[in-house]
């Protein structure tokens, strides 16, 4: 008995399927790689133009925020500072997310989040030490040396993109964008970074999340579909039992 031609073409081991898988992995690698190169180029431009001086838009943006500083806005800005960095941002929040994903039996998603977070943080520290950009003088918090790129913003962008790709919900995307933008604004409001630092962190964090997604996408999506199928089956059994 011969196999149905459509079934043969849809076989995951067929040449067509393997070619499609290679293409689906190629765009994240290319786009993410270009994003990282763009950040590295921006850092080089900053470092080698007039001794790391800020751009005119950096000065204008920070000046506008400094003029509007108040005790009211200090509270959310300092809250974001603690959530996005230090012990809470570096260990507590990432470990909590990994634990939740493991409890939900999404081990590949947990691995994806862990790897993306580690790689993003590593590249941030590498670029900080490479370019050694001075932070603004009007800083309100204690921070480590190196202003470019913003680690808080990179971490926020990585988290937002990873969870959006894993959970695939519109509200997750919206919440991720909002969280990253608020983090970006809080870093410049506190004088911890220039605007260009936060833009570099946003692009870097997003690019890393996309690159790490490429080799793990199939396993993460398969795991998610399997879990969704199990949930639907469980709900169907519960409805049948109630009847």
N, C-alpha and C positions, 0 to 999 in steps of 0.2 A: 504493500500500500504506500503510495507516494505522499509526501508531506504537502500540505496546502501551501501554494507559493507565498501567500501573504504571511502565514505563520513563519515560513522560512526567513522572509525578509525582516521580520520583527524579532528574530532570535538575537539575544544579546551577544552571542558569540559569532554572528555573521560579520563579514567584512564591512557591510554597510553600517551596522550598529556600532562597530568599533570605530569607524571613521567619524560617525556622528558624535560619539563620546569624546574623541580627540578634539573635534571642533568646539564642543561645548566647554571643554577645559581650557581651550586656547584663549578665548576672549577674556576670562578673568586674569589669566597670567599676563597677557599683553597690556590690558588696561591698568591692572594693578602695578605692573612694572613701570609703566609710563608715569603713573602717579608718584611712585617713589623717586624716580629720576627727576621729576618736576620739583619735588620738595628739595632734593639734594642740590639742584641747580639754583633754586631760590635761596637756599642757605649760602651757597657759594657767592652769589651776587651780593647778598647782605654782608658777608664777611669781608669781601675784598673791595667794597666800595666805601671810600672815606672812613676807614677804620670802624666798621660795624655800626655806623650811625643809622638811626631809624629813617624810614621814608617819610615824606611830607604827610601822607595820609595816616601813618602811624601816629605822628605828633598831633594831628588834628583830631583823630578819633579819641586818643587818650585824653587830650585836653578837654574835649566835650564831656567825657565821662567824669573827669575830676571835678569839673564845675558842678556836676549834679550829685556829688557824693553827699550822703546824709546817713544818720543813724538808722533810718528806715531801710535803706538799700544795703547797708553794711551787713545786716543779718542774713538775708538770702545769699549774698555773695560769699560770706564766710562759711555758710552751710555748704555751698557747692565746693568751696575750697577743701573742706574736710571730707566730703563724700567722694570727690574725684582724686584725692591724693592721700599721702600719709599711710598710716596703718589701715584705715578704713577703706580707702580707695584702692590700695595696693594688694591687700590681703582679704579683708572681711567681705567686701562686695563681690569680688571675683569668686572666692570660695563658696559664698552663699549661692551664687548663680550656678556654679558647677554642681553643687550638692542638689539643688532643685532639679536640674536636668537629669541627674543620676536617679533621683527618686522617681521621676517621670519615665524612667527606663529609656533615656535618650543618651546612651553612653557615647555614641559618635558625635552627637551635638556637644556634649560636655568636653570631649577631646578637642573638637574644633574651636570652641570658645577658649579653652586653656592655651592652646598653641597660638591662636591669634593674639591673645592678650600678652603672652610672653614675648612673641616676636615684635609686636608693636612697641612694648616698653623697652626692649633691647635696642631697637633702631632709634628710638627717641634719645636714649642715653648716648648712643654712638654719635649722633649728629650734634647733640649738645656739647659733647667734649671736642668734637671736630671743629666746630665753628666758634664756640665760646663767646656767644653774643651777650653783651651786658644787658641786664634787666633795666626797666625804667627806674628813675630815681624816686618816683612817687609811689613806691610799692608799700602796701599796707600789711603784708604777711611775710613770714620768713620762708625763703625758698632756697633751693640748692643753686649753685652757679650754672649758667647756661640758659639763655632765654629762648633760643630757637632749636627745635619747635616746641610747642606747648604740650607737655606730657598729659596734663589734665584733659585737654581737648582731644588729643590723639586717643586716649583711653576711652573717652565718651563716644567718639566716632566708631572705634573698633567694636565696642559693646553694642551700639545701636545697629550697625550693619550686620553683625553676627546674629543677633537675636531676630532681626528682621528676616534674614535669609533662612533661619532655622524654623521660626514659628509661622512666617508667611501670613501675617495679618495686617490689614491696613492700619489699625490703631497702633500696632507695634511700630510701624514705620513712622507714623505721625508723632508718637511719644519719643521715639529715638531722635528724630530731627529736632523736636522741641528741647529735649534734654541737652543735645550737643550745642545748640545755639545758645541756650542759657549758660552752659559751661563756658563757651567762648566769651560771652559778654561779661561773665563774672571774673574771668581771668584778666581781662583788660580793665575792668572797673577797679579791681584791687591793685592794679599797677604791676602785676606779676609778669605780664607779657605785653608786647606790642601786638597790634592787630595782625601783622604779617606772621607773627609766631603762631597765633591761633589758627590762621588759615593753613599754615604748613602742617600743624598738628592734625587738623581736620582731614586734609588730603592724605596724609601719611597713615592715620588710623584706618580710614576707609579703604585705602589701597591694600594694606596688609590683610584686612578682613577678606577682601576679594581674592587675593592671591592664595591664602590658606584654604579658601573655599574650594578652589579648583580641584585638588586631588581628593577631597573628602566629600564633595557634593553628592555623588551617587550614593554613598553609604548613608549620609545624613538624611537624604530624601527618602531612600528606601526604608530606613528606620522609622521615619515620621509617618510614611504611608502605612507601614505595618502596624504602628501604634494606633493610628486613626482607624484602621480596619478593626482592630481588637476592641477599641472603644465603641464603635458602631455595633459590633456583634454583641457586646455586653449590654448595650442599651436595648437592642432588639429582644434579647433573652429576658431582660427585666420587664419589658412591656408585655411579653407573652405570658410571663408568670403572673402578672397582675390581672390579666384577662382570665 
